[in-house]
Amino acid sequence: MTNAIKRRTARVARSAYRAIIAALLIGCMLLTPPVAMAAKKKEEDLPTKSYVLSYFIVMTLLGVGLMTVCRPGTRKDKVDEKKRKEEF
C-alpha cells in the first residue's frame, strides 16, 4: 500500500474511533436521567444539591483519559519508514 492510502486509512480509523467514543459518552449521558428518575422518592428525600455538573465533569475527564490511553501510536510507522530508508 502507498503512504497516501495508509494515511487515509489511519485518518478514517481515528475518526471512527472518536465517533464511537463520543456516541458511547452521549448515550450514557442521555440514559442516566431516566434511570435516576425511575426511582420513586418522597419529596422529603430529594437532595438539596445537584450532582449533574460534577458527574458531567467526571465523565468528560474519563472520556478524555480513555481517548488518550487508547489512541493508536504513530511511532511504529515512523520507525518502519526509517528502517526502509536505511535498507535502500
C-alpha positions as a printed NumPy array, in Angstrom:
array([[  0.   ,   0.   ,   0.   ],
       [  1.145,   3.501,  -0.662],
       [  1.699,   6.065,   2.041],
       [ -1.349,   8.045,   0.944],
       [ -3.602,   5.029,   1.406],
       [ -2.067,   4.283,   4.804],
       [ -2.59 ,   7.86 ,   5.952],
       [ -6.174,   7.887,   4.722],
       [ -6.89 ,   4.55 ,   6.41 ],
       [ -5.375,   5.771,   9.672],
       [ -7.37 ,   9.004,   9.483],
       [-10.629,   7.119,   8.897],
       [ -9.839,   4.716,  11.737],
       [ -9.125,   7.622,  14.099],
       [-12.337,   9.359,  13.099],
       [-14.352,   6.176,  13.585],
       [-12.726,   5.607,  16.98 ],
       [-13.563,   9.14 ,  18.101],
       [-17.127,   8.825,  16.815],
       [-17.636,   5.575,  18.741],
       [-16.29 ,   7.1  ,  21.964],
       [-18.459,  10.194,  21.518],
       [-21.541,   8.058,  20.826],
       [-20.92 ,   5.987,  23.951],
       [-20.489,   9.07 ,  26.116],
       [-23.583,  10.748,  24.72 ],
       [-25.566,   7.534,  25.125],
       [-24.51 ,   7.215,  28.745],
       [-25.393,  10.826,  29.422],
       [-28.806,  10.503,  27.774],
       [-29.703,   7.243,  29.512],
       [-28.639,   8.308,  33.002],
       [-31.509,  10.76 ,  33.809],
       [-34.381,   8.313,  33.065],
       [-32.78 ,   5.664,  35.254],
       [-32.26 ,   8.164,  38.057],
       [-35.819,   9.448,  37.763],
       [-37.322,   5.954,  37.722],
       [-36.727,   5.576,  41.441],
       [-39.747,   6.909,  43.276],
       [-38.807,   9.14 ,  46.159],
       [-40.758,  11.189,  48.582],
       [-40.382,  14.923,  48.377],
       [-38.607,  14.865,  51.721],
       [-35.848,  12.615,  50.382],
       [-34.877,  14.833,  47.448],
       [-31.296,  16.084,  47.697],
       [-30.776,  19.792,  48.006],
       [-27.589,  19.748,  45.922],
       [-27.496,  18.732,  42.269],
       [-24.639,  16.483,  41.193],
       [-25.205,  16.829,  37.447],
       [-22.258,  19.141,  36.854],
       [-19.83 ,  17.054,  38.894],
       [-20.889,  13.847,  37.129],
       [-20.56 ,  15.574,  33.752],
       [-17.026,  16.718,  34.596],
       [-16.009,  13.253,  35.774],
       [-17.453,  11.546,  32.682],
       [-15.75 ,  14.067,  30.41 ],
       [-12.386,  13.556,  32.097],
       [-12.789,   9.781,  31.928],
       [-13.573,  10.005,  28.221],
       [-10.561,  12.206,  27.537],
       [ -8.371,   9.855,  29.556],
       [ -9.617,   6.815,  27.651],
       [ -9.072,   8.522,  24.315],
       [ -5.541,   9.459,  25.372],
       [ -4.649,   5.97 ,  26.574],
       [ -6.325,   4.041,  23.745],
       [ -5.245,   6.166,  20.796],
       [ -3.128,   4.352,  18.25 ],
       [  0.555,   5.147,  18.282],
       [  2.234,   6.515,  15.193],
       [  5.78 ,   5.941,  16.375],
       [  5.885,   2.41 ,  14.969],
       [  5.111,   3.698,  11.479],
       [  7.956,   6.199,  11.705],
       [ 10.421,   3.511,  12.812],
       [  9.392,   1.296,   9.896],
       [  9.974,   4.15 ,   7.438],
       [ 13.456,   4.785,   8.895],
       [ 14.361,   1.105,   8.528],
       [ 13.216,   1.107,   4.913],
       [ 15.357,   4.146,   4.123],
       [ 18.382,   2.533,   5.765],
       [ 17.928,  -0.677,   3.752],
       [ 17.968,   1.101,   0.398]])
